[in-house]
Amino acid sequence: MTQRPAPATANAAPAVEAPPRPTREAPPRPAAPPRDERAPRDEGRSRDEDPGRPASGPERSPEKAPRGRRRSPRPRPDHRAGAPDRRRRWSLAAIAVAGLAAAGIAVVALLPDGGPTPEPLTLTEGMAAIADGRVAEARLDDRARLVRLTLADGGEAEVAFPAEYADELTAALLEAGVDVDAEAGSSLAADLALRLVPIAIIVGVLVWVVRRMNPTTVAGAPRRALSTGEVPDVTFADVAGADEAVEQLREMVEFLRDPARFEALGARRPRGALLVGPPGTGKTLLARAVAGEAGVPFFALAGSDFVETYVGVGARRVRDLFAQARKAERAIIFIDEVDAVGRTRTSGTHSGGDGERENTLISLLNEMDGFAGSRVVVLAATNRPDTLDPALTRPGRLDRQIQVPNPDRRGRTLILEVHAKGRPVADDVDLVGVARQTPGMSGADLAQVVNEACMEAARRGLAQVDAACFQAAIATVALGRARTSALVTDFDRKVTAWHEAGHTLAASLLPDADDPVSVTIVPRGPAGGATWMSGNDDVFLPRRKALAQLTVALAGRAAEEHLLDGEHTQGASGDLQGATRLATAMVTRYGMTDFGYAQVDEETLRVGGEVAAAAHARIDALLRDAHRAATELVTEHAAALEALAAALLAEETLSGERVAEIVAAHR
């Protein structure tokens, strides 16, 4: 199985980008019948009809309607977009009713038990009833200075008495043989709490419901706060491997520092820029470096922080963000993953969430137009620029696209040096060699490589990070941590060794293939073993090199067949997948076969037909030729293949130099 150091699927051939599905032309709109006097106005050309000219967003240029004809009525707003919000309000109302009901039940439960109203008696009348033996029970409330009498005939009476008369009254009751019960009076604070707590619960429920049903009154600030607006301590000196992007962003810094120099020459102030690149390439770091280099406050948010379910929340958050930036006079606003809020608007029906996102986008566009005279620059980042609304990238907004690709070999070396600075790196570590083994890795991947190398050194108890730690770190980042506790049978281990030996042998012998730098049979992630090639940063792929990659990819299966006398396992499934992807691109995109120069899209291949059948035949022929070449190679150099497999079984991991030594000894 071949494996490049860049993160990729195990058992995969050198990765080649899958052919994208070309944009299909929209079918022409049927003409309206001549007698239709209310034909809709021309909606303008679609983006597919003129791909070189970006659409102007919501702006249209309809022709004037002839006199005597009524223009088509404006489309009615789609009220269905707010249906989720109405349902949510009904849900909140139901919760409020339930809360009020619960509070009412609590109030009722806390009220004193109901019963017949006692007859009020004077102290004289009460003492007479006690003396006459007409009282069966008495309940004294010393704090309230009341005694509740239960008469012998079942009636109830209540007598008030002065505080100094409590002892005499108690003695009279006991002397008459009345069953006396003393009630401990509660304090005034307890009574107030008993009455106020239910009211507080009701008020709290009502306030919560009102605030939830009107989120714009409390949800203006985004979840991640409007940042502090502090000046970052990062400058361009902390950025490595993105020289072109840094050079383009220096103009932004000069504008923020000295705008008069641009205005004197009549130059338009830069409003914003779009940083485009795959994840982990340092787009956020570049934005912070611009603010730090210019010495201006930095406001950073993600596009998803603006999007909420509630109508109006996102638009208010946009306004709050730009208001804070304007207070700073000079500032950088950075919106990460701007495609979350800036996707192309679509016509027709949409959900409530889409409507809120579009409202937020419109607010963002208006705010960007509103600081024409200020020194605020908007930077945004995305890895999907094709999904952005044309109105967001038109001149005067995010009109500059700055590419931030994965670094080349020189850039990777500089990035590794930045992250290795201040760490105890051993003298045997060659960062240029590490960069050579990591083509396709982003800056974040390289930072992870250095960190994993330091962790590996700590696990081994080393005082310095040596070359072996970096080799293990590259494997960990590319495939995952080694599964040392995995149970591997002798048969599986032997098949894996022969499989990887086949890849390594083919890569070593074919002149157009990349040289192997490391091979292992230690299980990592889902892979049982891996072979790393040196790789390069070439942009172009010659046909002979593509054929060599196919042969290397299928050499693992050829080695299995040599070991198992024509049999093979499913271990080459990843290799077959990668080889098929490359062969498909050679036939349908690159024009590298006798199939011709016409490109074939994925849908045509999937649907079938004569064209698809012919393309599949050429793809299969390429794979069969590559398998035949790999079989001949491992058969001719069977001694070297067996020696490589034996060394892998004994040592588990071989370096590129060790592989070259074994192959040279058996040629």
C-alpha positions in Angstrom: 0.0 0.0 0.0 1.4 3.4 -0.9 1.0 6.3 1.3 2.1 9.9 1.0 2.9 11.8 4.1 0.0 14.1 3.5 -3.1 13.0 5.4 -4.8 10.5 3.2 -6.7 7.2 3.3 -4.6 4.2 3.9 -4.1 1.7 1.0 -4.6 4.6 -1.4 -2.6 5.4 -4.5 -1.2 8.9 -4.9 -4.2 11.2 -4.6 -5.5 12.8 -7.7 -8.3 15.2 -7.6 -11.6 13.7 -8.7 -13.1 15.2 -11.9 -15.5 17.9 -10.8 -19.0 18.0 -12.1 -19.2 20.8 -14.7 -21.9 23.3 -14.4 -24.9 22.4 -16.6 -26.4 25.0 -18.7 -29.9 26.0 -17.6 -32.5 25.2 -20.2 -33.9 28.2 -22.0 -37.0 29.6 -20.6 -40.0 29.0 -22.9 -41.4 32.1 -24.6 -44.7 33.4 -23.4 -47.7 33.2 -25.8 -48.3 36.4 -27.8 -51.7 36.9 -26.2 -50.3 37.0 -22.7 -50.5 40.7 -21.8 -48.9 40.3 -18.4 -45.7 38.4 -19.2 -43.1 38.7 -16.5 -40.2 41.1 -17.0 -36.8 39.8 -18.1 -35.0 38.5 -15.1 -31.5 39.0 -16.5 -28.9 36.5 -17.5 -28.1 33.6 -15.3 -24.5 33.0 -14.1 -24.3 30.0 -16.2 -25.0 32.0 -19.4 -22.1 34.4 -18.7 -19.6 32.7 -16.4 -17.0 35.4 -16.9 -19.2 38.1 -15.5 -20.4 37.8 -11.9 -24.1 38.3 -11.3 -25.1 41.5 -9.6 -27.1 40.0 -6.8 -30.6 41.3 -6.3 -30.2 44.0 -8.9 -32.0 43.5 -12.2 -32.3 45.6 -15.4 -35.8 44.9 -16.8 -36.9 46.6 -20.0 -39.7 49.2 -19.7 -43.1 47.8 -20.3 -44.9 49.2 -23.3 -47.7 51.6 -22.7 -51.1 50.2 -22.4 -49.8 47.1 -20.8 -49.9 46.4 -17.1 -46.7 45.2 -15.5 -46.7 41.9 -13.8 -47.7 42.3 -10.2 -44.9 42.0 -7.6 -44.7 38.5 -6.1 -46.3 38.2 -2.8 -44.0 37.6 0.1 -43.7 34.0 1.1 -45.1 33.9 4.6 -44.2 30.3 5.0 -40.7 31.3 5.8 -41.8 32.4 9.2 -43.7 29.2 10.0 -41.0 27.8 12.2 -40.9 31.0 14.2 -44.6 31.0 14.7 -44.5 27.4 15.9 -41.7 28.3 18.3 -43.8 31.2 19.7 -46.8 28.9 20.1 -44.5 26.5 22.0 -43.2 29.2 24.2 -46.8 30.3 24.9 -47.7 26.7 25.9 -44.7 26.6 28.2 -45.8 29.9 29.7 -49.3 28.6 30.4 -47.9 25.5 31.9 -45.6 27.6 34.2 -48.4 29.8 35.3 -50.6 26.8 36.0 -47.8 25.2 38.1 -47.3 28.5 40.0 -51.1 28.7 40.7 -51.1 25.2 42.0 -48.3 26.1 44.3 -50.1 29.1 45.6 -53.3 27.1 46.3 -51.2 24.4 48.0 -49.6 27.0 50.3 -52.9 28.6 51.3 -54.4 27.5 54.7 -56.9 24.7 54.6 -60.4 26.0 54.0 -63.2 25.4 56.6 -66.2 27.0 58.3 -65.6 30.6 59.3 -65.2 30.8 63.2 -67.7 33.0 65.1 -65.8 35.8 66.8 -66.4 36.0 70.6 -65.3 38.6 73.1 -62.9 37.5 75.8 -65.8 37.5 78.4 -67.9 35.3 76.2 -65.1 33.0 75.6 -64.2 32.6 79.3 -67.9 31.9 80.0 -68.0 29.2 77.4 -64.9 27.6 78.9 -66.3 27.8 82.4 -69.6 26.3 81.3 -67.8 23.3 79.7 -69.1 24.1 76.2 -65.5 24.0 74.8 -64.2 20.6 73.5 -60.8 21.7 72.0 -58.7 24.9 71.8 -55.9 25.9 69.6 -53.7 28.7 70.9 -51.8 31.1 68.6 -49.6 33.0 70.9 -48.0 35.2 68.2 -51.4 36.3 66.7 -53.0 36.4 70.3 -55.9 34.3 69.1 -57.5 31.1 70.4 -59.7 29.0 68.2 -62.3 27.1 70.1 -64.1 24.0 68.9 -67.4 23.9 70.8 -69.1 20.8 72.0 -71.9 21.2 69.5 -69.4 21.2 66.7 -69.3 25.0 66.1 -66.2 27.1 65.8 -65.4 30.3 67.7 -62.4 32.6 67.8 -61.4 34.7 70.8 -58.7 37.5 70.8 -56.8 38.0 74.0 -54.2 40.4 75.2 -50.6 39.2 75.5 -50.5 39.5 79.2 -53.6 37.3 79.5 -52.1 34.3 77.8 -51.1 32.5 80.9 -54.4 33.0 82.7 -56.3 31.8 79.6 -54.2 28.7 79.3 -54.8 27.9 83.0 -58.5 28.3 82.5 -58.6 25.9 79.6 -56.5 23.3 81.4 -58.7 23.6 84.5 -61.8 23.0 82.4 -60.3 19.8 80.9 -60.1 21.2 77.4 -57.8 19.6 75.0 -55.3 22.4 74.3 -53.0 22.6 71.2 -50.4 25.4 71.0 -49.6 26.5 67.5 -46.1 27.8 67.0 -46.5 31.1 65.1 -44.4 31.7 62.1 -42.3 34.8 61.8 -43.2 37.8 59.7 -40.4 37.0 57.2 -41.6 33.5 56.7 -45.1 34.8 56.1 -43.8 37.3 53.5 -41.8 34.6 51.8 -44.8 32.3 51.7 -46.8 35.0 49.9 -44.1 36.5 47.7 -42.3 33.4 46.4 -45.3 32.3 44.2 -45.6 35.8 42.9 -41.9 35.9 42.0 -42.2 32.6 40.2 -45.1 33.9 38.1 -43.2 37.1 37.3 -40.1 35.2 36.4 -41.9 32.9 34.0 -43.6 35.9 32.3 -40.3 37.7 31.9 -38.6 34.6 30.5 -41.3 34.1 28.0 -41.3 37.7 26.9 -37.5 37.7 26.4 -37.6 34.4 24.5 -40.4 35.6 22.2 -38.5 38.9 21.5 -34.9 37.7 21.2 -33.6 40.8 19.5 -33.9 42.7 22.8 -31.3 40.5 24.4 -29.5 38.6 21.7 -27.7 41.5 20.0 -24.2 40.4 20.9 -23.0 37.2 19.2 -22.3 34.1 21.3 -18.5 34.6 21.1 -18.9 38.2 22.1 -17.9 41.1 19.9 -14.3 40.4 20.8 -12.4 42.9 22.9 -11.0 44.8 20.0 -7.5 44.5 21.2 -4.4 44.9 19.0 -2.9 41.4 18.4 0.7 40.7 19.2 1.1 38.8 15.9 2.9 40.4 13.0 4.1 39.3 9.6 7.3 38.1 11.1 5.3 35.3 12.7 3.9 34.1 9.4 5.8 31.6 7.3 5.2 29.8 4.1 2.7 32.4 2.7 4.9 35.0 1.1 2.6 36.0 -1.7 -0.4 36.4 0.6 1.7 38.6 3.0 2.9 40.8 0.1 -0.7 41.4 -1.0 -1.9 42.2 2.5 0.9 44.7 3.1 -1.1 47.2 1.0 -3.9 46.9 3.6 -1.4 47.7 6.3 -0.1 50.7 4.5 -3.6 52.0 4.0 -4.4 51.7 7.7 -1.1 53.4 8.6 -1.1 56.2 6.0 -4.3 56.6 3.9 -3.3 60.0 2.7 -0.6 58.5 0.4 -3.3 56.6 -1.5 -5.8 59.5 -1.6 -3.2 61.9 -3.0 -2.9 59.7 -6.1 -6.7 59.2 -6.4 -6.6 55.6 -5.4 -9.7 54.0 -4.0 -9.3 52.8 -0.5 -9.3 49.0 -0.1 -12.6 48.0 1.5 -11.9 44.3 2.1 -10.3 41.1 0.9 -11.3 37.4 0.8 -8.7 34.9 2.0 -9.2 31.7 0.1 -7.6 28.4 0.9 -8.0 24.9 2.4 -8.4 24.5 6.2 -5.3 25.0 8.3 -3.3 27.2 5.9 -3.2 30.2 8.3 -6.0 32.5 7.1 -6.9 33.6 10.6 -3.2 34.1 11.5 -2.8 36.3 8.4 -5.8 38.4 9.4 -4.4 38.8 12.9 -1.0 39.7 11.5 -2.5 42.5 9.4 -4.1 44.0 12.5 -0.9 43.5 14.6 1.3 45.0 11.9 -0.9 48.0 11.5 -1.5 48.4 15.2 -5.3 48.5 15.0 -8.0 46.7 17.0 -9.0 43.2 15.7 -12.6 42.0 15.8 -12.9 38.3 14.8 -16.1 36.3 14.5 -17.2 33.1 12.6 -19.9 33.3 10.0 -22.0 30.9 12.0 -22.1 33.3 15.0 -24.4 35.6 13.0 -26.9 32.9 12.0 -29.8 32.2 14.4 -33.3 30.7 14.1 -34.9 33.9 15.4 -35.8 36.6 12.8 -33.7 39.7 13.1 -31.0 38.4 15.5 -28.3 37.9 12.8 -28.9 41.4 11.3 -28.6 43.0 14.7 -25.4 41.2 15.5 -23.9 42.5 12.2 -24.9 46.0 13.1 -23.4 45.7 16.6 -20.1 44.4 15.2 -19.7 47.2 12.7 -20.8 49.8 15.3 -18.0 48.7 17.6 -15.5 48.7 14.7 -16.5 52.3 13.8 -15.9 53.4 17.4 -12.3 52.3 17.0 -12.0 54.5 13.8 -9.3 52.2 12.5 -10.0 48.4 12.8 -9.9 45.0 11.2 -13.1 43.0 11.0 -12.4 39.3 10.3 -15.2 36.9 9.5 -14.1 33.3 9.4 -16.0 30.8 7.4 -18.0 33.6 5.7 -19.8 31.0 3.5 -22.0 30.2 6.5 -23.7 33.6 6.2 -22.7 34.6 2.6 -24.0 31.7 0.5 -25.6 32.5 -2.8 -29.3 33.5 -2.4 -31.8 31.4 -4.1 -35.3 32.2 -5.4 -38.4 30.2 -4.6 -39.5 28.7 -1.4 -37.1 28.5 1.5 -37.2 27.7 5.2 -37.3 30.2 8.0 -33.5 29.6 8.6 -32.7 30.5 5.0 -34.7 33.6 5.3 -32.9 34.7 8.4 -29.5 34.0 6.8 -30.5 36.1 3.8 -31.6 38.9 6.0 -28.3 38.7 7.8 -26.4 38.8 4.5 -28.3 41.9 3.3 -27.5 43.6 6.6 -23.8 42.7 6.1 -23.8 44.1 2.6 -25.4 47.3 3.8 -22.9 47.7 6.6 -20.0 47.2 4.2 -21.3 50.0 2.0 -21.8 52.2 5.1 -18.2 52.7 6.1 -16.9 54.1 2.8 -15.3 57.0 4.6 -13.9 55.1 7.5 -10.7 53.3 8.0 -12.2 49.9 8.7 -11.1 46.9 6.6 -13.1 43.7 6.3 -11.3 40.5 5.9 -13.1 37.2 5.4 -11.9 33.6 5.0 -13.5 30.6 3.2 -12.5 27.4 1.6 -15.6 27.5 -0.7 -15.5 30.7 -2.7 -17.7 29.3 -5.4 -20.7 29.3 -2.9 -20.5 33.0 -2.0 -23.1 35.4 -3.2 -21.8 37.6 -6.1 -23.0 40.7 -4.3 -20.5 39.9 -1.5 -17.5 39.7 -3.8 -18.3 42.6 -6.2 -16.0 45.6 -6.4 -16.1 47.8 -3.3 -16.7 44.9 -1.0 -14.7 41.6 -0.8 -13.4 42.2 -4.3 -9.8 41.0 -3.7 -9.3 37.3 -3.5 -6.0 36.3 -1.8 -5.0 32.7 -2.3 -3.6 31.0 0.8 -2.7 27.5 -0.5 -0.9 24.7 1.2 2.8 25.6 1.5 5.5 24.3 -0.9 8.6 22.5 0.2 10.4 25.8 1.1 7.3 27.1 2.9 7.0 23.8 4.9 10.6 24.1 5.9 10.1 27.7 7.2 6.9 26.7 9.1 8.7 23.7 10.7 11.5 26.1 11.8 9.0 28.5 13.3 7.3 25.7 15.3 10.6 24.0 16.3 12.1 27.3 17.6 12.7 27.1 21.3 12.3 23.3 21.5 15.1 20.8 22.2 15.5 19.5 18.7 18.5 17.0 18.3 21.2 17.6 15.8 20.2 14.6 13.7 16.9 16.2 12.7 16.8 17.6 9.2 13.8 19.9 8.9 14.4 20.1 5.1 14.1 16.3 4.9 10.9 16.4 7.1 9.5 19.0 4.7 10.4 16.7 1.8 8.4 13.9 3.4 5.3 16.0 4.0 4.0 17.3 0.6 0.4 18.5 0.8 0.4 19.1 4.5 -1.0 22.5 5.7 0.6 24.7 8.3 -1.7 23.3 11.0 -0.6 19.8 10.0 3.0 20.7 10.3 2.5 22.3 13.7 0.8 19.0 14.8 3.9 17.1 13.4 6.2 19.1 15.6 3.9 18.8 18.7 3.6 15.0 18.1 7.3 14.7 17.8 7.8 16.4 21.2 5.2 14.2 22.8 6.9 11.1 21.3 10.2 12.2 22.9 8.5 12.7 26.2 6.9 9.2 26.1 10.4 7.7 25.3 12.0 9.7 28.1 14.4 11.5 25.8 16.0 14.8 26.6 15.9 15.9 23.0 13.5 15.4 20.0 15.4 13.2 17.6 14.8 12.2 14.0 13.0 9.0 15.0 10.5 11.0 16.9 9.8 13.1 13.8 9.3 10.0 11.7 6.8 8.6 14.2 5.1 12.0 14.3 4.6 12.1 10.5 3.1 8.7 10.6 0.8 9.7 13.5 -0.5 12.8 11.7 -0.9 11.0 8.4 -2.6 7.8 9.6 -3.1 8.0 13.4 -1.3 6.7 16.4 0.2 3.2 16.3 -2.1 0.4 17.5 0.6 -1.5 19.4 -2.0 -3.5 21.4 -3.8 -4.7 18.2 -3.8 -8.5 17.8 -2.2 -9.3 14.5 -1.9 -12.9 13.4 1.2 -14.3 11.8 -0.6 -14.7 8.4 -1.9 -11.1 8.4 1.5 -9.8 9.4 3.2 -11.8 6.6 0.7 -10.6 4.0 1.1 -7.0 5.1 4.9 -7.3 4.9 4.8 -8.7 1.3 2.1 -6.1 0.3 4.2 -3.1 1.5 7.4 -4.7 0.1 5.7 -4.7 -3.4 4.9 -1.0 -3.2 8.4 -0.2 -2.0 10.1 -2.3 -4.6 8.2 -0.8 -7.5 8.8 2.7 -6.2 12.5 2.0 -5.9 12.9 0.5 -9.4 10.6 2.7 -11.6 12.5 5.8 -12.7 9.4 7.9 -12.9 8.0 7.0 -9.5 8.7 8.9 -6.2 11.4 7.4 -4.0 10.2 5.6 -0.8 11.3 7.4 2.4 9.8 5.0 4.9 7.8 1.8 5.1 6.2 0.1 8.1 3.9 -2.8 9.0 3.0 -1.3 12.3 -0.8 -0.9 12.3 -1.9 2.8 12.4 -5.5 3.9 12.3 -7.4 1.7 9.9 -4.3 0.7 8.0 -2.2 -2.4 8.7 0.9 -0.9 7.1 2.0 2.1 5.0 4.7 3.2 2.5 5.7 6.8 2.4 7.0 8.4 -0.9 9.1 11.4 -1.1 6.6 13.3 -3.3 7.3 16.7 -4.8 5.6 20.0 -5.4 5.2 19.7 -9.1 2.0 21.2 -10.5 2.0 19.2 -13.7 1.6 15.4 -13.9 3.3 13.8 -17.0 1.7 10.8 -18.5 4.7 8.6 -17.8 4.6 9.5 -14.1 0.9 8.8 -13.9 1.5 5.3 -15.4 4.3 4.8 -12.8 1.9 5.7 -10.0 -0.6 3.2 -11.3 2.1 0.5 -11.3 3.2 1.3 -7.8 -0.4 1.3 -6.5 -1.0 -2.2 -7.9 2.4 -3.6 -7.0 1.1 -4.5 -3.5 -1.6 -6.7 -5.0 0.9 -8.3 -7.4 3.2 -9.1 -4.4 0.3 -10.7 -2.6 -0.4 -12.9 -5.6 3.3 -13.8 -5.8 3.2 -14.9 -2.1 -0.1 -16.7 -2.3 0.4 -18.4 -5.7 -2.1 -16.3 -7.6 -4.5 -15.7 -4.7 -5.0 -12.2 -3.1 -6.8 -10.6 -0.2 -9.0 -7.6 0.2 -6.1 -5.6 1.6 -5.6 -3.9 -1.8 -9.1 -2.3 -1.9 -7.8 1.1 -1.0 -5.1 0.8 -3.7 -7.7 -0.2 -6.3 -9.8 2.8 -5.3 -7.0 5.3 -5.7 -5.8 3.7 -8.9 -9.3 3.8 -10.4 -9.6 7.4 -9.5 -6.3 8.3 -11.2 -7.1 6.1 -14.3 -10.6 7.7 -14.6 -9.0 11.2 -14.6 -6.5 10.1 -17.2 -9.3 9.0 -19.5 -12.1 11.5 -18.9 -10.2 14.7 -17.9 -6.5 14.6 -18.9 -6.8 13.1 -22.4 -3.9 10.7 -21.8 -5.4 7.7 -23.8 -6.8 7.0 -27.2 -10.2 7.8 -25.9 -9.8 11.3 -27.2 -9.7 14.8 -25.8 -13.3 15.3 -25.0 -14.0 15.4 -21.3 -16.7 13.2 -19.8 -18.5 14.2 -16.6 -19.3 12.0 -13.7 -23.0 11.9 -14.4 -22.4 10.5 -17.9 -20.3 7.8 -16.4 -22.8 7.0 -13.8 -25.9 6.9 -16.1 -24.2 4.7 -18.7 -24.5 4.5 -22.5 -22.0 4.1 -25.3 -19.7 6.9 -24.1 -19.6 5.6 -20.6 -19.0 2.1 -21.8 -16.1 3.2 -24.0 -14.6 5.2 -21.1 -14.9 2.3 -18.7 -13.2 0.1 -21.2 -10.2 2.5 -21.4 -10.0 2.8 -17.6 -10.0 -1.0 -17.2 -7.3 -1.3 -19.9 -5.1 1.1 -18.0 -5.5 -0.8 -14.7 -4.9 -4.1 -16.4 -1.7 -2.8 -18.0 -0.5 -1.4 -14.7 -1.2 -4.7 -13.0 0.6 -6.6 -15.7 3.7 -4.4 -15.4 3.7 -4.7 -11.6 3.4 -8.5 -11.8 6.4 -8.7 -14.2 8.4 -6.4 -11.9 7.9 -8.4 -8.7 8.5 -11.6 -10.6 11.8 -10.4 -12.1 13.0 -9.0 -8.8 11.6 -11.8 -6.5 14.8 -12.0 -4.5 14.7 -8.3 -3.6 10.9 -8.6 -2.8 11.5 -11.5 -0.5 14.4 -9.7 1.2 12.3 -6.5 1.8 9.5 -8.6 3.2 11.8 -10.5 5.6 13.4 -7.2 6.8 10.0 -5.7 7.5 9.0 -8.8 9.5 12.2 -8.5 11.5 12.4 -4.7 11.9 8.8 -3.6 11.3 9.9 -0.2 10.0 12.5 0.5 7.3 13.9 3.9 6.3 14.5 4.9 2.7 18.2 4.4 3.0 17.7 0.8 4.4 15.3 0.1 1.5 17.8 1.3 -1.1 20.5 -0.8 0.5 18.4 -4.0 0.4 17.3 -3.4 -3.2 20.8 -2.7 -4.4 22.1 -5.9 -2.8 19.6 -8.1 -4.7 19.5 -6.4 -8.1 
